[in-house]
Amino acid sequence: MSQSAPAAPAPLSTPAGGSRLGRFAARVTGPLGSWWRGSVIPGIEHRAVIAKVDDEASLTPRYAFMILMSAGIAVLGLLLSSPAVVIGAMLISPLMGPIIGLGFGMATVDGNEIRRTAMTLAAGIVMAVLFTALIVALSPIKDVTSEIAARTRPNLFDLLVALFSALAGAYAMIRGREGTIVGVAIATALMPPLATVGFGLATLNATVFFGALLLFVTNLMTIAIAAAIMARLYGFGPKLTSRQSGMQAGVIIVVFLGLALPLGYSLSQIAWEARAQRQARDVLAEQFPRQAKIDQLEIDFSGEPLAVRATVLTPEYRGKAGAQGEVLLARALGRPVKLDLEQFRVGTAAGDAEAAQLASASAREQTRRDRETAALVGRELAILAGVAPDAVLIDRDKRLAQVRAEALPGASLATYRALEARLAAAEPQWKLQLIPPPLPLPPIGFDGDEPDRVGADNLALAIWAARRTGVAVSVVGSASRADFVLTKLREAGISAQSRNSSVSGATVELDWTIGEGTEP
């Protein structure tokens, strides 16, 4: 840091009588302020603290290496949804150093120090985001895990956590309690939200990207400002004028308000969702006997109407509970509701409820696995078809996935059929349909009155393509051979017609025609 504080600093404001702010501060603090300035501040080794802050906030090869290692561990922990691995990333992350250095630079209004620490911090952020995005891009796992989701909705409590952690961290730095820094690093969790930003960038998920970015910026600004406050409190930057001190106070207030308002709104939304969960549970419980138990209740607040899924263990089945519950929930929550209610009938004997609960948990686990399998099948089919995942139509109940493929360079109808067959072999429980573009149909060669080996394969390929596309087929060839092909196509449920049956030859030509065909 370019500015070195004296060993015995002057009071925190300008010299006595030199400013209104100084006189006001002296009146407010009174004897306590005099004791603080006379006994506590002189005991601080200001030059040693500044040297320590400078060292922690420097852009060095060690800093870059630890940033990359911490980012890599953090993103793997997020992808695996492993809190233990995520904590390991927090322990070795060096981001706290430059952020506290930025706070000290703000406290002393040292432009050079602010620029230096800001560059160190920016370099670390860029390296971490790009490195984590690269890992996610190369990873076969790109699902939003619970660890990732937990860092996409920051609220006012996150700001308070960052504030208390920063005060503890700055105190530990000033008073030489470095061991406390480990706990502070875990509390503020700087690297996991930054790794989540990288995940959002790699997956082009704007909700994850901006939510995690807001959490990281909240932690960053709160730590820097809290460090600046602690630095001023302990006598760093004693020569600042009242104008500079007033500007510092104004910036701190504006930043805290700018962060607190949206985070406060987010907290109020989370609180409303918690109340909605309780209200929904009470409303559903009223539809069943007292012995009934709400085993599971999930509400998707992002949709319109609200999607409510509930599982009830009840000794008495209630046929109208779903419809009545939907109306009552909409009235209680003040928003339209779509209720998916599943009832498990249980007896009143001991152990019946526990057995039903196990059956319900097993059913939920199977549903979760089916949902994950459907998502995986959809991604794989999208990759084969050269389209975005949302272009794949999936019916999870029927285990059917269908997509219309883009025209791939050099690909024929046989290529698309082979791709479909390859994925179908990997997912035998699913019916996969890859709809090819309307490429030329293969000719049907004959050996006498029957298609030859290649002709039979081509006929099977034409039938597959016509079934998938639903487009009618025209047949051109000698009368007997064209009739043979027409019969096979129509037996397969394909709309087909002969265009010129007087043509002679050993080959029957096929082409697409405009008209009604079969549904794929």
ChimeraX attribute file (.defattr): number of C-alpha atoms within 10 A of each C-alpha:
attribute: neighborCount
match mode: 1-to-1
recipient: residues
	/A:1	23
	/A:2	12
	/A:3	16
	/A:4	15
	/A:5	21
	/A:6	15
	/A:7	14
	/A:8	15
	/A:9	19
	/A:10	20
	/A:11	23
	/A:12	22
	/A:13	24
	/A:14	19
	/A:15	14
	/A:16	12
	/A:17	9
	/A:18	12
	/A:19	15
	/A:20	13
	/A:21	17
	/A:22	19
	/A:23	15
	/A:24	12
	/A:25	14
	/A:26	18
	/A:27	11
	/A:28	11
	/A:29	12
	/A:30	11
	/A:31	11
	/A:32	11
	/A:33	17
	/A:34	13
	/A:35	12
	/A:36	16
	/A:37	20
	/A:38	15
	/A:39	11
	/A:40	13
	/A:41	21
	/A:42	17
	/A:43	13
	/A:44	19
	/A:45	16
	/A:46	23
	/A:47	16
	/A:48	15
	/A:49	18
	/A:50	21
	/A:51	13
	/A:52	17
	/A:53	24
	/A:54	21
	/A:55	15
	/A:56	20
	/A:57	27
	/A:58	18
	/A:59	17
	/A:60	12
	/A:61	9
	/A:62	10
	/A:63	19
	/A:64	17
	/A:65	14
	/A:66	19
	/A:67	23
	/A:68	19
	/A:69	15
	/A:70	26
	/A:71	34
	/A:72	24
	/A:73	22
	/A:74	30
	/A:75	32
	/A:76	19
	/A:77	23
	/A:78	26
	/A:79	21
	/A:80	17
	/A:81	17
	/A:82	15
	/A:83	14
	/A:84	10
	/A:85	16
	/A:86	26
	/A:87	20
	/A:88	15
	/A:89	28
	/A:90	25
	/A:91	17
	/A:92	18
	/A:93	25
	/A:94	24
	/A:95	24
	/A:96	25
	/A:97	24
	/A:98	28
	/A:99	28
	/A:100	28
	/A:101	31
	/A:102	30
	/A:103	29
	/A:104	31
	/A:105	29
	/A:106	22
	/A:107	28
	/A:108	27
	/A:109	18
	/A:110	16
	/A:111	13
	/A:112	13
	/A:113	22
	/A:114	22
	/A:115	13
	/A:116	20
	/A:117	27
	/A:118	18
	/A:119	16
	/A:120	23
	/A:121	24
	/A:122	13
	/A:123	15
	/A:124	22
	/A:125	19
	/A:126	12
	/A:127	17
	/A:128	27
	/A:129	25
	/A:130	19
	/A:131	21
	/A:132	28
	/A:133	24
	/A:134	16
	/A:135	17
	/A:136	23
	/A:137	16
	/A:138	11
	/A:139	11
	/A:140	8
	/A:141	12
	/A:142	14
	/A:143	15
	/A:144	18
	/A:145	15
	/A:146	14
	/A:147	20
	/A:148	24
	/A:149	16
	/A:150	16
	/A:151	25
	/A:152	21
	/A:153	18
	/A:154	22
	/A:155	23
	/A:156	19
	/A:157	14
	/A:158	21
	/A:159	25
	/A:160	16
	/A:161	17
	/A:162	28
	/A:163	23
	/A:164	16
	/A:165	25
	/A:166	32
	/A:167	22
	/A:168	21
	/A:169	28
	/A:170	31
	/A:171	19
	/A:172	16
	/A:173	22
	/A:174	22
	/A:175	15
	/A:176	15
	/A:177	13
	/A:178	13
	/A:179	11
	/A:180	16
	/A:181	21
	/A:182	14
	/A:183	15
	/A:184	23
	/A:185	24
	/A:186	19
	/A:187	17
	/A:188	25
	/A:189	26
	/A:190	23
	/A:191	32
	/A:192	29
	/A:193	31
	/A:194	27
	/A:195	34
	/A:196	33
	/A:197	33
	/A:198	30
	/A:199	31
	/A:200	27
	/A:201	21
	/A:202	20
	/A:203	17
	/A:204	11
	/A:205	13
	/A:206	12
	/A:207	14
	/A:208	25
	/A:209	23
	/A:210	17
	/A:211	20
	/A:212	28
	/A:213	22
	/A:214	23
	/A:215	26
	/A:216	26
	/A:217	16
	/A:218	26
	/A:219	24
	/A:220	25
	/A:221	22
	/A:222	28
	/A:223	29
	/A:224	27
	/A:225	27
	/A:226	25
	/A:227	30
	/A:228	29
	/A:229	21
	/A:230	21
	/A:231	25
	/A:232	20
	/A:233	17
	/A:234	24
	/A:235	26
	/A:236	30
	/A:237	28
	/A:238	21
	/A:239	18
	/A:240	16
	/A:241	17
	/A:242	16
	/A:243	11
	/A:244	14
	/A:245	22
	/A:246	13
	/A:247	12
	/A:248	18
	/A:249	12
	/A:250	12
	/A:251	13
	/A:252	19
	/A:253	12
	/A:254	11
	/A:255	14
	/A:256	16
	/A:257	13
	/A:258	12
	/A:259	19
	/A:260	20
	/A:261	13
	/A:262	15
	/A:263	22
	/A:264	17
	/A:265	13
	/A:266	17
	/A:267	19
	/A:268	14
	/A:269	13
	/A:270	15
	/A:271	12
	/A:272	13
	/A:273	16
	/A:274	12
	/A:275	13
	/A:276	18
	/A:277	17
	/A:278	12
	/A:279	15
	/A:280	23
	/A:281	18
	/A:282	13
	/A:283	17
	/A:284	23
	/A:285	18
	/A:286	12
	/A:287	16
	/A:288	19
	/A:289	13
	/A:290	10
	/A:291	14
	/A:292	21
	/A:293	19
	/A:294	17
	/A:295	17
	/A:296	17
	/A:297	17
	/A:298	14
	/A:299	18
	/A:300	13
	/A:301	12
	/A:302	8
	/A:303	11
	/A:304	11
	/A:305	14
	/A:306	18
	/A:307	16
	/A:308	19
	/A:309	15
	/A:310	19
	/A:311	21
	/A:312	24
	/A:313	25
	/A:314	23
	/A:315	20
	/A:316	15
	/A:317	15
	/A:318	13
	/A:319	9
	/A:320	9
	/A:321	17
	/A:322	19
	/A:323	13
	/A:324	14
	/A:325	22
	/A:326	21
	/A:327	14
	/A:328	17
	/A:329	24
	/A:330	17
	/A:331	12
	/A:332	13
	/A:333	17
	/A:334	10
	/A:335	12
	/A:336	16
	/A:337	21
	/A:338	22
	/A:339	21
	/A:340	16
	/A:341	18
	/A:342	15
	/A:343	21
	/A:344	19
	/A:345	17
	/A:346	21
	/A:347	15
	/A:348	12
	/A:349	7
	/A:350	8
	/A:351	11
	/A:352	15
	/A:353	22
	/A:354	12
	/A:355	13
	/A:356	19
	/A:357	21
	/A:358	12
	/A:359	13
	/A:360	20
	/A:361	15
	/A:362	12
	/A:363	12
	/A:364	14
	/A:365	12
	/A:366	12
	/A:367	13
	/A:368	12
	/A:369	12
	/A:370	15
	/A:371	13
	/A:372	13
	/A:373	16
	/A:374	19
	/A:375	17
	/A:376	15
	/A:377	24
	/A:378	22
	/A:379	18
	/A:380	15
	/A:381	28
	/A:382	22
	/A:383	13
	/A:384	17
	/A:385	24
	/A:386	15
	/A:387	16
	/A:388	13
	/A:389	18
	/A:390	11
	/A:391	16
	/A:392	23
	/A:393	14
	/A:394	18
	/A:395	13
	/A:396	15
	/A:397	7
	/A:398	9
	/A:399	15
	/A:400	16
	/A:401	19
	/A:402	20
	/A:403	25
	/A:404	20
	/A:405	21
	/A:406	14
	/A:407	15
	/A:408	14
	/A:409	6
	/A:410	6
	/A:411	12
	/A:412	17
	/A:413	20
	/A:414	18
	/A:415	13
	/A:416	21
	/A:417	17
	/A:418	12
	/A:419	14
	/A:420	20
	/A:421	15
	/A:422	11
	/A:423	19
	/A:424	17
	/A:425	11
	/A:426	10
	/A:427	13
	/A:428	9
	/A:429	10
	/A:430	19
	/A:431	15
	/A:432	22
	/A:433	23
	/A:434	26
	/A:435	24
	/A:436	26
	/A:437	18
	/A:438	15
	/A:439	13
	/A:440	12
	/A:441	21
	/A:442	20
	/A:443	19
	/A:444	27
	/A:445	22
	/A:446	18
	/A:447	11
	/A:448	9
	/A:449	10
	/A:450	14
	/A:451	21
	/A:452	14
	/A:453	13
	/A:454	14
	/A:455	19
	/A:456	16
	/A:457	16
	/A:458	20
	/A:459	23
	/A:460	16
	/A:461	17
	/A:462	23
	/A:463	20
	/A:464	20
	/A:465	24
	/A:466	28
	/A:467	22
	/A:468	20
	/A:469	18
	/A:470	19
	/A:471	21
	/A:472	20
	/A:473	25
	/A:474	18
	/A:475	25
	/A:476	24
	/A:477	23
	/A:478	20
	/A:479	16
	/A:480	13
	/A:481	25
	/A:482	27
	/A:483	18
	/A:484	15
	/A:485	24
	/A:486	21
	/A:487	15
	/A:488	16
	/A:489	23
	/A:490	13
	/A:491	11
	/A:492	15
	/A:493	16
	/A:494	24
	/A:495	21
	/A:496	25
	/A:497	19
	/A:498	18
	/A:499	15
	/A:500	14
	/A:501	16
	/A:502	13
	/A:503	14
	/A:504	15
	/A:505	12
	/A:506	15
	/A:507	19
	/A:508	26
	/A:509	16
	/A:510	23
	/A:511	18
	/A:512	16
	/A:513	15
	/A:514	9
	/A:515	11
	/A:516	13
	/A:517	18
	/A:518	15
	/A:519	12
	/A:520	16
